């Protein structure tokens, strides 16, 4: 988990995570002492603030909803191997090309670029 977060920080050239919300849908991770200590050390905000709060989960659940609907339309699955090969392609499409109304019709990557330039 720590390696993944540090890799994401490096890829985005982030040194300050004080405004970053990191989501885990894994209850065992979220409840772990190590996860909460890591959030304090690195300064990120854990997304699930309290039990059964659907608003904490909304963004990632929205992504998974899109994944379930769009993935099969964009990438016809022939096998598990094909699924494993195409999932990263969908993630790239979603992040870099798919415009979203809630982001001013920008892709998530374009929105983040604009946000960090203005911050």
N, C-alpha and C positions, 0 to 999 in steps of 0.2 A: 504494500500500500504506500509506504513512504517513497519507495523508488518511483512508483507511478506518478505521484504528486510532484516529486522533484523533476521528473522527466517533462511533465506538462509545464512546469514553471520555466524550465530551460527552453522548451520549444516556443513558448510565448514571451520569452525574455522578461519574466516577472521576477522581481525581488521582494515585492511587498504583496502579501496575500490578505491584508486586512479588509479588503472589500470583496474578496472572492468567497463564494459559497460553494462548498464541495458536497455533493450528494452521494450517499451510499444507500442502496436499496437492500442491503444485507443487514438484517437486524443484529446478527452477531458482531459485525464490524462496528455498527453504530453504537452498540452497548459496550464495546470494549474499552478498557482503561487506556490502552495504547492509542486508539483513535483519538480520544479526547486529549491525551497528552500531546499527541502530534499536532492537533489543532491549536493548542496553546503555544507550542514551540514555533510552528510555521506561521501562525496567526490567521489561519483561514476560519471561516464560519461554517460549522456543520449545518446541513440544510434541514435536518429533522429536529425541530426544537422540542416537540412534545408528542407523546403517543396519540395516534389517530388524528393528526392534524393534516388533512388532505392538501392544504395550501402549500405546505412544505414540500410536498411531493409533485405538485402540479406540472412543473416544467419538464421533468424527466418522464413523467407518465405521458405527457403530450408527445414527447419525442417517440416513445415506444408505440404509441397509438399510430403515429405516422409511419413508423417503421413497419408495423404489421400490415398496414394497408398498401403503402407505396412500394415496399420492397418487392413483393411478388409481381407487381405490375412492371417494374423496371428490370428486374432480374429473375426471369423464369428459373425455378430451381429444378435441377435434374438429379442432384445427389447432395449428400452432406458435404462432400468435398467442394462442390460448387457453391454451396451456401457459405462455407468458410472463406472461400475466395472472394465472393461478392459482397459480404458484409462490410469489409473495409471500403469498398467502392461506394456503397450506399452512404456510409458515414462521411466520406469525402464529398459526395454529391450534396448531402444535407447541410454540411458545414460551409461549403464554398459556393454552391450554385443555387440552392433552393431558396427563393425569396420568401419572406414571411411578413404578413400584414402587420403583426405586432411589433416588428422591427423596422417599420417604415418601408416595407417592401425591399429590404436588404437581406442578404444571406447572413447567417450568424457571424461568419468570418469578416464580412464587410462591415457589419454593425460593430464588432469589437474593434476593428481597425479605426473606424470613425470615433468610437467612444474614447479609445486611448489617446488619439490625437488631440481630442478636445479636453482631456483631463489634465 
